[in-house]
Amino acid sequence: MVWDVLASPLRKAQPRVPSGVRIYAIGDIHGRADVLAELFMRIDRDLLARPTARSIEIFLGDYIDRGPHSQRVLALLIARQRQHSAVFLKGNHEACACQFLIDSSILSDWMHIGGINTLLSYGVELSGYDPDQQAQQAIAAAFRQALPDSHYRFLQGLALSFSCGDFFFVHAGVRPGIPLILQSEQDLLWIRNEFLLHEEDFGKVVVHGHSPIDLPDIRPNRINIDTGAYATGRLTCLVLEDDRMRFL
């Protein structure tokens, strides 16, 4: 399904990306390699049907956890960047996975938000799990050993934000009243209500995920494209070109 949407009439000017650039922004994937593969086919068909001078695929983070195939998702993303111009942003779930590799004491917290599914997807043995320090360290060591170097480098190299034209892309959102270039990593990865409830302009239209909703939420100051793919099977892709937007 493709939706074609004009910018909100509440804005004095319609936000736009530079001429000749098409953006494909993809919401939270959370271990759903199946829907990611389907989305890649839709994007490729769109590129064939509507050639453009330059396309950029922007992934908003939370590639892992919750869904069953985190390992496969990272493999697909790494392969994708070999053939397409792509920007990969860090989500709070990737931050937790990276933190676990250096501080195994966060294992329980990570497992509570779906990290167990990532560990299982890499074949890390969790039977008889005991949350003591030695067990946590052993699981962290097993995870690092199971993690291919290409996946480790991918996780370590994720960006915190990306700006293009009148749009600012980030995983969770931004803190109101703080310039976009001065936002903290904590807020970019984790913020919710202070950002979601703010109705004033942020300087650019913020395209984000992190807070799952049934359908894309288009507002004058932000666009939420996290449609809960791990539970719903709906992975949203926002397409931006000139001053128009549509959804795959």
ZAPA-686000 format. One record per residue (C-alpha): z, y, x; residue in one letter; residue number from 0. Coordinates in Angstrom, 1 decimal, decimal comma, always signed. Example, Ala and Ser with C-alpha at 12.3 -4.5 7.8 and 13.67 -1.06 7.14 Angstrom:
BEGIN
{atom {+7,8; -4,5; +12,3}; "A"; 0}
{atom {+7,1; -1,1; +13,7}; "S"; 1}
***
This chain:
BEGIN
{atom {+0,0; +0,0; +0,0}; "M"; 0}
{atom {-0,9; +3,5; +1,3}; "V"; 1}
{atom {+0,8; +6,6; -0,1}; "W"; 2}
{atom {-0,8; +10,0; +0,6}; "D"; 3}
{atom {+1,8; +12,8; +0,4}; "V"; 4}
{atom {+1,5; +16,6; +0,8}; "L"; 5}
{atom {+4,3; +18,4; +2,6}; "A"; 6}
{atom {+7,0; +19,7; +0,3}; "S"; 7}
{atom {+6,2; +23,1; -1,5}; "P"; 8}
{atom {+9,8; +24,2; -0,6}; "L"; 9}
{atom {+8,6; +24,9; +3,0}; "R"; 10}
{atom {+6,8; +28,2; +3,7}; "K"; 11}
{atom {+4,3; +26,4; +5,9}; "A"; 12}
{atom {+3,4; +22,7; +5,9}; "Q"; 13}
{atom {+4,6; +21,0; +9,1}; "P"; 14}
{atom {+1,8; +19,6; +11,2}; "R"; 15}
{atom {+1,0; +17,7; +14,4}; "V"; 16}
{atom {-1,5; +18,9; +16,9}; "P"; 17}
{atom {-5,2; +18,6; +16,0}; "S"; 18}
{atom {-6,8; +15,4; +17,1}; "G"; 19}
{atom {-3,4; +13,5; +17,1}; "V"; 20}
{atom {-2,3; +10,9; +14,6}; "R"; 21}
{atom {+1,3; +9,7; +14,6}; "I"; 22}
{atom {+2,3; +6,3; +13,3}; "Y"; 23}
{atom {+6,2; +6,3; +13,0}; "A"; 24}
{atom {+7,8; +3,0; +12,3}; "I"; 25}
{atom {+11,3; +2,5; +10,9}; "G"; 26}
{atom {+14,1; +0,1; +11,7}; "D"; 27}
{atom {+12,8; -3,5; +12,4}; "I"; 28}
{atom {+16,1; -5,4; +12,9}; "H"; 29}
{atom {+14,7; -8,7; +14,1}; "G"; 30}
{atom {+12,0; -9,1; +11,5}; "R"; 31}
{atom {+9,1; -10,1; +13,7}; "A"; 32}
{atom {+7,1; -11,3; +10,7}; "D"; 33}
{atom {+6,9; -7,9; +9,0}; "V"; 34}
{atom {+6,3; -6,2; +12,4}; "L"; 35}
{atom {+3,3; -8,4; +13,1}; "A"; 36}
{atom {+2,0; -7,6; +9,6}; "E"; 37}
{atom {+2,5; -3,9; +10,2}; "L"; 38}
{atom {+0,5; -4,1; +13,4}; "F"; 39}
{atom {-2,4; -5,6; +11,5}; "M"; 40}
{atom {-2,2; -2,7; +8,9}; "R"; 41}
{atom {-2,2; -0,1; +11,7}; "I"; 42}
{atom {-5,1; -1,7; +13,4}; "D"; 43}
{atom {-7,1; -1,8; +10,2}; "R"; 44}
{atom {-6,3; +1,8; +9,6}; "D"; 45}
{atom {-7,5; +2,8; +13,1}; "L"; 46}
{atom {-10,7; +0,9; +12,5}; "L"; 47}
{atom {-11,3; +2,5; +9,1}; "A"; 48}
{atom {-10,2; +6,0; +10,3}; "R"; 49}
{atom {-11,0; +6,5; +14,0}; "P"; 50}
{atom {-9,1; +9,3; +15,7}; "T"; 51}
{atom {-9,2; +10,9; +19,1}; "A"; 52}
{atom {-5,6; +10,0; +19,9}; "R"; 53}
{atom {-3,0; +7,9; +18,1}; "S"; 54}
{atom {+0,7; +7,5; +19,1}; "I"; 55}
{atom {+2,9; +4,9; +17,7}; "E"; 56}
{atom {+6,6; +6,0; +17,6}; "I"; 57}
{atom {+9,3; +3,4; +17,0}; "F"; 58}
{atom {+12,6; +4,8; +15,8}; "L"; 59}
{atom {+14,9; +2,1; +17,2}; "G"; 60}
{atom {+17,1; -0,7; +15,9}; "D"; 61}
{atom {+14,6; -3,4; +16,9}; "Y"; 62}
{atom {+17,3; -6,1; +17,2}; "I"; 63}
{atom {+20,3; -7,6; +15,3}; "D"; 64}
{atom {+20,7; -8,6; +11,7}; "R"; 65}
{atom {+17,3; -10,3; +11,3}; "G"; 66}
{atom {+16,5; -13,7; +12,8}; "P"; 67}
{atom {+13,9; -12,9; +15,5}; "H"; 68}
{atom {+15,1; -10,2; +17,9}; "S"; 69}
{atom {+13,7; -11,9; +20,9}; "Q"; 70}
{atom {+10,3; -12,1; +19,3}; "R"; 71}
{atom {+10,4; -8,5; +18,1}; "V"; 72}
{atom {+10,9; -7,2; +21,7}; "L"; 73}
{atom {+8,1; -9,5; +22,9}; "A"; 74}
{atom {+5,8; -8,0; +20,3}; "L"; 75}
{atom {+6,7; -4,4; +21,2}; "L"; 76}
{atom {+6,3; -5,0; +24,9}; "I"; 77}
{atom {+2,9; -6,5; +24,3}; "A"; 78}
{atom {+1,9; -3,7; +22,0}; "R"; 79}
{atom {+2,5; -1,0; +24,5}; "Q"; 80}
{atom {+0,0; -2,6; +26,9}; "R"; 81}
{atom {-2,8; -1,8; +24,4}; "Q"; 82}
{atom {-1,6; +1,3; +22,5}; "H"; 83}
{atom {+0,0; +4,6; +23,3}; "S"; 84}
{atom {+3,6; +4,1; +22,1}; "A"; 85}
{atom {+7,0; +5,7; +22,3}; "V"; 86}
{atom {+10,1; +3,6; +21,9}; "F"; 87}
{atom {+13,4; +5,3; +20,9}; "L"; 88}
{atom {+16,8; +3,9; +21,3}; "K"; 89}
{atom {+18,8; +2,8; +18,2}; "G"; 90}
{atom {+22,6; +2,3; +18,1}; "N"; 91}
{atom {+22,0; -1,5; +18,1}; "H"; 92}
{atom {+20,1; -1,4; +21,4}; "E"; 93}
{atom {+22,9; +0,8; +22,7}; "A"; 94}
{atom {+25,5; -1,9; +21,8}; "C"; 95}
{atom {+23,4; -4,6; +23,4}; "A"; 96}
{atom {+23,1; -2,6; +26,6}; "C"; 97}
{atom {+26,8; -1,8; +26,6}; "Q"; 98}
{atom {+27,7; -5,4; +26,1}; "F"; 99}
{atom {+26,0; -6,3; +29,3}; "L"; 100}
{atom {+28,4; -4,0; +31,2}; "I"; 101}
{atom {+31,5; -4,2; +29,0}; "D"; 102}
{atom {+31,8; -7,6; +27,4}; "S"; 103}
{atom {+35,0; -6,5; +25,5}; "S"; 104}
{atom {+32,7; -5,0; +22,8}; "I"; 105}
{atom {+31,4; -8,4; +21,8}; "L"; 106}
{atom {+33,4; -8,6; +18,5}; "S"; 107}
{atom {+32,2; -5,1; +17,5}; "D"; 108}
{atom {+28,6; -5,9; +18,3}; "W"; 109}
{atom {+28,7; -9,3; +16,5}; "M"; 110}
{atom {+30,2; -7,5; +13,4}; "H"; 111}
{atom {+27,0; -5,4; +13,1}; "I"; 112}
{atom {+24,6; -8,3; +13,6}; "G"; 113}
{atom {+24,6; -8,9; +17,3}; "G"; 114}
{atom {+25,3; -12,6; +16,8}; "I"; 115}
{atom {+21,7; -12,9; +15,5}; "N"; 116}
{atom {+20,3; -11,4; +18,7}; "T"; 117}
{atom {+22,3; -13,7; +20,9}; "L"; 118}
{atom {+21,2; -16,7; +18,9}; "L"; 119}
{atom {+17,5; -15,6; +19,1}; "S"; 120}
{atom {+17,9; -15,7; +22,9}; "Y"; 121}
{atom {+19,4; -19,2; +22,8}; "G"; 122}
{atom {+22,9; -18,1; +23,8}; "V"; 123}
{atom {+25,4; -20,8; +22,9}; "E"; 124}
{atom {+28,2; -19,5; +20,7}; "L"; 125}
{atom {+29,8; -22,7; +19,4}; "S"; 126}
{atom {+33,5; -22,8; +19,8}; "G"; 127}
{atom {+33,5; -19,0; +20,4}; "Y"; 128}
{atom {+36,9; -17,7; +21,5}; "D"; 129}
{atom {+37,3; -14,0; +21,6}; "P"; 130}
{atom {+39,3; -13,9; +24,8}; "D"; 131}
{atom {+38,2; -12,0; +27,9}; "Q"; 132}
{atom {+36,9; -15,0; +29,8}; "Q"; 133}
{atom {+34,8; -16,2; +26,8}; "A"; 134}
{atom {+33,3; -12,7; +26,3}; "Q"; 135}
{atom {+32,4; -12,4; +30,0}; "Q"; 136}
{atom {+30,7; -15,9; +29,9}; "A"; 137}
{atom {+28,6; -14,9; +26,8}; "I"; 138}
{atom {+27,6; -11,6; +28,4}; "A"; 139}
{atom {+26,5; -13,5; +31,6}; "A"; 140}
{atom {+24,6; -16,0; +29,5}; "A"; 141}
{atom {+22,9; -13,2; +27,6}; "F"; 142}
{atom {+21,8; -11,5; +30,8}; "R"; 143}
{atom {+20,4; -14,7; +32,2}; "Q"; 144}
{atom {+18,5; -15,4; +29,0}; "A"; 145}
{atom {+17,1; -11,9; +28,8}; "L"; 146}
{atom {+13,7; -11,7; +30,5}; "P"; 147}
{atom {+13,4; -8,9; +33,0}; "D"; 148}
{atom {+10,7; -7,3; +30,9}; "S"; 149}
{atom {+13,1; -7,2; +27,9}; "H"; 150}
{atom {+15,9; -5,8; +30,1}; "Y"; 151}
{atom {+13,7; -3,1; +31,5}; "R"; 152}
{atom {+12,5; -2,3; +27,9}; "F"; 153}
{atom {+16,0; -1,8; +26,6}; "L"; 154}
{atom {+17,0; +0,3; +29,6}; "Q"; 155}
{atom {+14,0; +2,5; +29,3}; "G"; 156}
{atom {+14,3; +3,6; +25,7}; "L"; 157}
{atom {+14,1; +7,3; +25,0}; "A"; 158}
{atom {+16,6; +9,2; +22,8}; "L"; 159}
{atom {+14,1; +11,5; +21,0}; "S"; 160}
{atom {+10,5; +12,6; +20,9}; "F"; 161}
{atom {+8,9; +15,8; +19,7}; "S"; 162}
{atom {+5,4; +16,4; +18,5}; "C"; 163}
{atom {+4,2; +19,5; +16,7}; "G"; 164}
{atom {+6,6; +20,4; +14,0}; "D"; 165}
{atom {+8,3; +17,0; +14,0}; "F"; 166}
{atom {+11,3; +15,7; +15,9}; "F"; 167}
{atom {+11,7; +11,9; +16,0}; "F"; 168}
{atom {+15,1; +10,3; +16,5}; "V"; 169}
{atom {+17,0; +7,2; +15,4}; "H"; 170}
{atom {+19,9; +8,5; +13,3}; "A"; 171}
{atom {+19,6; +12,2; +13,1}; "G"; 172}
{atom {+20,9; +15,4; +14,6}; "V"; 173}
{atom {+24,0; +17,5; +14,3}; "R"; 174}
{atom {+23,5; +20,7; +12,3}; "P"; 175}
{atom {+23,9; +24,0; +14,2}; "G"; 176}
{atom {+23,1; +22,4; +17,6}; "I"; 177}
{atom {+19,7; +23,1; +19,2}; "P"; 178}
{atom {+17,5; +20,0; +19,2}; "L"; 179}
{atom {+17,4; +19,9; +23,0}; "I"; 180}
{atom {+21,2; +20,0; +23,2}; "L"; 181}
{atom {+22,0; +17,1; +20,9}; "Q"; 182}
{atom {+24,4; +14,5; +22,1}; "S"; 183}
{atom {+23,4; +10,8; +22,5}; "E"; 184}
{atom {+26,3; +9,8; +20,2}; "Q"; 185}
{atom {+24,9; +11,9; +17,4}; "D"; 186}
{atom {+21,3; +11,0; +18,0}; "L"; 187}
{atom {+22,2; +7,3; +17,7}; "L"; 188}
{atom {+25,1; +7,2; +15,1}; "W"; 189}
{atom {+25,3; +10,4; +13,0}; "I"; 190}
{atom {+25,2; +10,0; +9,2}; "R"; 191}
{atom {+26,8; +12,2; +6,5}; "N"; 192}
{atom {+26,9; +15,5; +8,5}; "E"; 193}
{atom {+23,2; +15,2; +9,0}; "F"; 194}
{atom {+22,1; +13,6; +5,7}; "L"; 195}
{atom {+23,9; +16,1; +3,6}; "L"; 196}
{atom {+22,7; +19,1; +5,4}; "H"; 197}
{atom {+20,0; +21,0; +3,5}; "E"; 198}
{atom {+19,1; +23,7; +5,9}; "E"; 199}
{atom {+16,3; +23,7; +8,5}; "D"; 200}
{atom {+16,9; +21,9; +11,8}; "F"; 201}
{atom {+14,1; +23,8; +13,7}; "G"; 202}
{atom {+11,7; +20,9; +13,1}; "K"; 203}
{atom {+11,3; +18,2; +10,5}; "V"; 204}
{atom {+13,5; +15,3; +11,6}; "V"; 205}
{atom {+11,9; +11,9; +11,2}; "V"; 206}
{atom {+14,6; +9,2; +11,4}; "H"; 207}
{atom {+15,9; +5,8; +10,3}; "G"; 208}
{atom {+19,4; +4,4; +10,6}; "H"; 209}
{atom {+20,5; +4,9; +7,0}; "S"; 210}
{atom {+18,7; +2,3; +4,9}; "P"; 211}
{atom {+17,2; +3,3; +1,5}; "I"; 212}
{atom {+14,9; +1,7; -1,0}; "D"; 213}
{atom {+11,9; +4,0; -0,5}; "L"; 214}
{atom {+11,1; +6,7; +2,1}; "P"; 215}
{atom {+13,1; +9,9; +1,5}; "D"; 216}
{atom {+11,0; +13,0; +2,0}; "I"; 217}
{atom {+12,9; +16,3; +2,2}; "R"; 218}
{atom {+12,0; +19,7; +3,5}; "P"; 219}
{atom {+14,1; +19,3; +6,6}; "N"; 220}
{atom {+13,9; +15,5; +7,2}; "R"; 221}
{atom {+12,1; +12,2; +6,4}; "I"; 222}
{atom {+14,0; +8,9; +6,3}; "N"; 223}
{atom {+11,8; +5,8; +6,8}; "I"; 224}
{atom {+14,4; +3,1; +7,2}; "D"; 225}
{atom {+13,7; +0,9; +4,2}; "T"; 226}
{atom {+16,0; -2,0; +5,3}; "G"; 227}
{atom {+13,3; -4,3; +6,6}; "A"; 228}
{atom {+15,7; -7,1; +7,6}; "Y"; 229}
{atom {+16,9; -7,5; +4,0}; "A"; 230}
{atom {+13,9; -6,2; +1,9}; "T"; 231}
{atom {+10,9; -7,2; +4,0}; "G"; 232}
{atom {+9,7; -3,6; +3,7}; "R"; 233}
{atom {+8,9; -2,0; +7,1}; "L"; 234}
{atom {+7,8; +1,5; +6,6}; "T"; 235}
{atom {+5,2; +3,3; +8,7}; "C"; 236}
{atom {+4,8; +7,1; +8,3}; "L"; 237}
{atom {+1,4; +8,4; +9,3}; "V"; 238}
{atom {+1,1; +12,1; +10,3}; "L"; 239}
{atom {-2,2; +13,9; +10,9}; "E"; 240}
{atom {-2,8; +17,6; +10,9}; "D"; 241}
{atom {-0,6; +18,9; +8,0}; "D"; 242}
{atom {-0,8; +15,7; +5,9}; "R"; 243}
{atom {+1,4; +12,6; +5,7}; "M"; 244}
{atom {+0,9; +9,2; +4,2}; "R"; 245}
{atom {+2,6; +5,8; +4,3}; "F"; 246}
{atom {+1,4; +2,3; +5,3}; "L"; 247}
***
